[in-house]
Amino acid sequence: VRAVARQGPHILAINYSTETNDSPFDFAWCSADDPDTWVASATNSAGSLTIRESNTELKCIVPLGSGLAVYSEDQMFLINYTGAPFYFGYKVVTSSGIGAVSSNAVISVGRQNYGLSRRGLFVTNGSTVEQIGVAEGIEAYIRENIATTEYPQVSAYHNIKNDEVVWSLPINAAEPTEEIYYNYKTGAFGVRTGSISAFTESSTFDNAISGDTLGNIYFEGTGTSAQTTTGETRAHDLGDANSIKELTSIRVGKRGLGNPVIQIGWGEDINDTPTYTDSFTVNETFKEEILRTAGRYLFLKVSANSPTDTWELTLIQQEFDSLKETLRSLTHNVSLIPLSAAPINPFDGWLAISDGTGSGFDGSSGAGLYRYNLASTAWVHLG
């Protein structure tokens, strides 16, 4: 997926790939309040459209007024919510002249977009477009010095406290080296040295947060902050939410530099805040930790606090998959309700009762108790 945005209860994605197709000119949306459902059906509101007028792949999507602006390299389209049964539609705003050089090159400020296209900086409200920075020489400076092969690294953000739109640019380099900033209240431009490569606007925090090419994290306007990175899994019920699972050991493989901290937690409900009772540091390429955590749902948290860490963890998902299959094998019970068809994906020794449909699970013995034989991959009639 090249970029995503939110519109009401829907998440929209542009320029995406599936297992079978690449869709560089398409945008898709998930069903309302259901980010896991993207395939349209009669029972949901998911869907997709192709922007057939686009002459290059879609690059960027950002809010604009009550809709969403989508940019290709030199075109702009406006997506609006239309309601059932089609949900979204689009229109061509400009067929040439403005676009986006990267997925983060355009930023929304109020009811306007500020962006960087191959032709320079611009501001638009969806009806009119104005080139900015031309008279000041900024447009020429960017055009003559930016590393065009590094366009994907261009990032823009809104510095609300200083009334600025800021673009981080790779100037004569393979990574961001300078920032162009524009005060939209005074109309003044400026240039400063900087290696910022990613931004997130202020929302939960008072300041915008940025990160540089060295891995440092900043609260814009306040300096460097300590970096702590944390990731937490969803609740794992291992295929059986009714049973309490006890985890007594876990194996973790690690590639790269750094010493991540692993925590194992539990909860009684899928929406519980996890209770973490065990933690350990992975300071080798492989570590097996003896522990004891039990609950209906298990959680895993990984954290690190060094900007130089490059580690990747392995084996953890295989551990959960193995636990799930083991639990599935051990907790199978005989169903007292006669079945019209044999259970799906049975294990060796599973028992089930046939109601006689289709002459039984083996096709000839009729109703009765059956046992699954893995060696012959067949259900055996017991009586």
Secondary structure, DSSP 8 states (H G I E B T S, - for coil): --EEEEETTEEEEEEEE-SS-EEEEEEEE-BTTBTT--S--TTS--EEEE-TT-SS---EEEEETTEEEEE-SS-EEEEEEEETTTEEEEEEEESSS---SSTBSEEEETTEEEEEETTEEEEE-SS-EEEESTTTTHHHHHHHHB-GGGGGG-EEEEEGGGTEEEEEE-BSSSS--EEEEEETTT--EEEEE--EEEEE-SSSSSS-EEEETTS-EEETTTEEE---EEEE---B-TT-TTS-EEEEEEEEEEESSS--EEEEEEESSTTS--EEEEEEE--SSEEEEEEEEEESEEEEEEEE--TT---EEESHHHHHHHHHHHHHHHS----SS-BSS--SS--TT-EEEE--GGGSTTSSS-SEEEEEETTTTEEEE--
